[in-house]
């Protein structure tokens, strides 16, 4: 009986060692994937900051003003006038249709009865 327990214990240890070995490599793979993803996120953030800087550089007011002046004949741009803007009361908002109440609500208790406050 003892030898059977020794063999069973040895098999359990081997099984646990195999499981720990697999878990170790799975954890290392997950950590490697997280590290790669964090590197990708850092690269994308850097690219986004570069694109934001380029966008800010291209949208400088003096540059846009010069471009509008150079291409005035082709674009036909005119200065904004106050008459071009509408008033908020001119906007046609859709009317809100409230649902009709079709079922009655049962109320438990008497609404005419009042309770006296307890001191």
C-alpha positions as CSV (number, residue, x, y, z in Angstrom):
1,X,0.0,0.0,0.0
2,X,2.9,2.3,0.8
3,X,4.5,1.8,-2.6
4,X,1.1,2.7,-4.2
5,X,1.0,6.0,-2.3
6,X,4.6,6.7,-3.2
7,X,3.9,6.2,-6.9
8,X,0.7,8.2,-6.6
9,X,2.6,11.0,-4.9
10,X,5.3,11.0,-7.5
11,X,2.7,11.2,-10.3
12,X,1.0,14.1,-8.5
13,X,4.3,15.9,-8.2
14,X,5.1,15.3,-11.9
15,X,1.7,16.5,-12.8
16,X,2.0,19.6,-10.7
17,X,5.5,20.3,-12.1
18,X,4.2,20.0,-15.7
19,X,1.3,22.3,-14.8
20,X,3.7,24.9,-13.2
21,X,6.0,24.7,-16.3
22,X,3.0,25.4,-18.6
23,X,1.7,28.2,-16.5
24,X,5.2,29.8,-16.3
25,X,5.5,29.9,-20.1
26,X,1.9,31.1,-20.5
27,X,2.6,33.9,-18.1
28,X,5.9,34.8,-19.9
29,X,4.0,34.9,-23.2
30,X,1.3,37.1,-21.7
31,X,3.9,39.5,-20.2
32,X,5.7,39.6,-23.6
33,X,2.4,40.4,-25.3
34,X,1.6,43.2,-22.8
35,X,5.1,44.6,-23.3
36,X,4.6,44.6,-27.1
37,X,1.2,46.3,-26.8
38,X,2.6,49.0,-24.5
39,X,5.4,49.6,-27.0
40,X,2.8,49.9,-29.8
41,X,0.7,52.3,-27.6
42,X,3.8,54.4,-27.0
43,X,4.6,54.5,-30.8
44,X,1.0,55.5,-31.6
45,X,1.0,58.2,-29.0
46,X,4.2,59.6,-30.4
47,X,2.8,59.5,-33.9
48,X,-0.4,61.2,-32.7
49,X,1.6,64.0,-31.0
50,X,3.6,64.5,-34.2
51,X,0.4,64.7,-36.2
52,X,-1.1,67.2,-33.8
53,X,2.0,69.4,-34.1
54,X,1.8,69.2,-37.9
55,X,-1.9,70.1,-37.8
56,X,-1.3,73.0,-35.5
57,X,1.6,74.2,-37.8
58,X,-0.6,73.9,-41.0
59,X,-3.5,75.7,-39.3
60,X,-1.7,78.8,-38.3
61,X,-4.0,81.8,-38.9
62,X,-1.3,83.8,-40.8
63,X,-0.7,80.8,-43.1
64,X,-4.4,80.3,-43.7
65,X,-4.9,84.0,-44.3
66,X,-2.1,84.0,-46.9
67,X,-3.5,80.9,-48.6
68,X,-7.0,82.5,-48.7
69,X,-5.5,85.6,-50.2
70,X,-3.5,83.8,-52.8
71,X,-6.5,81.6,-53.9
72,X,-9.2,84.3,-53.5
73,X,-10.2,84.2,-57.2
74,X,-10.4,80.4,-57.3
75,X,-12.2,80.0,-54.0
76,X,-14.5,83.0,-54.1
77,X,-14.3,83.4,-50.3
78,X,-16.0,86.5,-48.8
79,X,-15.9,87.8,-45.3
80,X,-18.6,86.6,-42.9
81,X,-21.5,89.0,-42.4
82,X,-23.9,89.1,-39.4
83,X,-26.8,88.5,-41.8
84,X,-25.4,85.0,-42.7
85,X,-26.2,83.7,-39.2
86,X,-29.6,82.5,-38.1
87,X,-31.5,83.1,-34.9
88,X,-32.2,80.2,-32.5
89,X,-36.0,80.9,-32.7
90,X,-35.7,80.2,-36.5
91,X,-34.7,76.6,-36.0
92,X,-37.5,74.1,-36.5
93,X,-37.3,71.7,-33.7
94,X,-39.4,68.5,-33.9
95,X,-42.4,68.3,-31.6
96,X,-42.2,65.8,-28.8
97,X,-45.0,63.3,-28.9
98,X,-45.8,62.1,-25.3
99,X,-47.2,58.6,-25.0
100,X,-50.8,58.3,-24.0
101,X,-51.6,56.6,-20.7
102,X,-53.7,53.6,-21.5
103,X,-53.7,51.6,-18.3
104,X,-54.7,52.8,-14.9
105,X,-52.5,52.4,-11.9
106,X,-53.7,50.6,-8.8
107,X,-53.0,52.4,-5.5
108,X,-52.8,50.4,-2.3
109,X,-54.1,52.3,0.7
110,X,-56.4,55.2,1.3
111,X,-55.1,58.6,0.1
112,X,-57.5,60.5,2.4
113,X,-56.2,59.0,5.6
114,X,-53.5,61.0,7.3
115,X,-51.1,59.8,9.9
116,X,-50.3,61.7,13.0
117,X,-46.6,62.3,13.5
118,X,-45.2,60.5,16.5
119,X,-43.1,62.6,18.9
